Amino acid sequence: MKYPHLSLKRANEPYMAEMKAVAAEVIEGGWYIRGKYVSQLEELLCQYLGCRYAVATGNGLDALRLMLRAYIERGVMQPGDEVIVPSNTYVASVLAITDNRLVPVFVEPSVDTYNLDTSLIEQAITPRTRAIMVVHLYGRACWDETLKSVAARHGLKIVEDNAQAFGAVSSVAGLQGSHHTGALGDAAGESFYPTKNLGALGDAGAVTTDDREVADVVRALGNYGSAVRYVNEYKGVNSRMDDLQAAFLLVKLKHLDEENRRRVEIARLYTESIDNERLILPQAGEPGEHIWHQYVVRCTERDRLMRYLESQGVGSLIHYPIPPHKQQCYREYNHLHLPLAETLAHEVLSLPMSSYLTDDDVHEIASIINRFA
Ligand SMILES: *Cc1c(COP(=O)(O)O)cnc(C)c1O
């Protein structure tokens, strides 16, 4: 395959030497979990995002589920309460909700952004609604005045699934004044899974928030429910970050903005050079709002397009082929009809996207797409 959807080896190539050096430092340092590299990463995540607290977790799903669990432990939410979530998202957003015995209420996306349509939120609110989970899908910030005012009017928390958009900024300020996704709402879950824009070399995640209570409870929950050794306040889990992953992330965080700028350029090149009426191209939004975790096109003949691209040496992936409410594990929601999420699941296709792509690569992929008849 000349153009795989993503080669992690190539994506990490520029950092190999530096990562090997810090790996040796960590190994020789003799402290491997929640050590000084993790603390330093937590500090830099706060600086970068403009928030007060960051708590490193084992992965992104744990970040999301422990963030919601913290609200339950603090009495802000109770099992059975409802959380509004976009119908068009990765299943992990919903797993974090149901893992806490909270109830997902699916709201359809906007056809322009593929993100939660904030004009549809208010009609989905009931007396049991406690939170709105926004997902900055594909790297595009989902944040606007409507969202802020609906949440304020109904006293709802806004939580962010920022797994795909670390580094994106909204033109509309967040609740505490930051413009960075991950620091817009009341609390956020980050993922540093290797394929994400800021990717580790293994599983890693974080909760970021301005809420001291949420941060403290998440930190204890990820450590068996214990803040003071051998004293257990909560029935916790084990979800902590390795210093090795933190050290790798510290190396890559320095280059993230530059990487994301290259993704923006690649997306612009795709949009300029793809010219095929069978495809609908994604919209960029305001400057900085989209950091292109994925460049996702729509095509009614998606499966045929995917096979054609493969035959031409271009790898593509479907994000995502089955919406959460149609998954087997969510039989109780299978009867729901959420037409836009279902249509997107049949039509979306993610093209190769990584900062290592050259202009020539993008032009060649575009001209292969333009020959799809
Ligand atoms: C990757 C991802 C997650 C989960 O993160 P992990 O680190 O893989 O556990 C959650 N939500 C979305 C939208 C994701 O893309």
The ligand as an SDF file (V2000), in Angstrom:
LIG
                    3D

 15 15  0  0  0  0  0  0  0  0999 V2000
  -10.0950    7.3420   21.1280 C   0  0  0  0  0  0  0  0  0  0  0  0
  -11.3910    7.8250   21.6330 C   0  0  0  0  0  0  0  0  0  0  0  0
  -11.8280    7.5440   22.9350 C   0  0  0  0  0  0  0  0  0  0  0  0
  -11.1430    6.5900   23.8510 C   0  0  0  0  0  0  0  0  0  0  0  0
   -9.8140    6.8420   24.1060 O   0  0  0  0  0  0  0  0  0  0  0  0
   -8.8360    5.6110   24.4530 P   0  0  0  0  0  0  0  0  0  0  0  0
   -7.5820    6.2740   24.8830 O   0  0  0  0  0  0  0  0  0  0  0  0
   -8.6730    4.7940   23.2140 O   0  0  0  0  0  0  0  0  0  0  0  0
   -9.4650    4.8300   25.5630 O   0  0  0  0  0  0  0  0  0  0  0  0
  -13.0030    8.1400   23.3660 C   0  0  0  0  0  0  0  0  0  0  0  0
  -13.7300    8.9290   22.5600 N   0  0  0  0  0  0  0  0  0  0  0  0
  -13.3560    9.2050   21.2980 C   0  0  0  0  0  0  0  0  0  0  0  0
  -14.2030   10.1140   20.4740 C   0  0  0  0  0  0  0  0  0  0  0  0
  -12.1910    8.6480   20.7820 C   0  0  0  0  0  0  0  0  0  0  0  0
  -11.8330    8.9240   19.5260 O   0  0  0  0  0  0  0  0  0  0  0  0
  1  2  1  0
  2  3  1  0
  2 14  2  0
  3  4  1  0
  3 10  2  0
  4  5  1  0
  5  6  1  0
  6  7  2  0
  6  8  1  0
  6  9  1  0
 10 11  1  0
 11 12  2  0
 12 13  1  0
 12 14  1  0
 14 15  1  0
M  END
$$$$
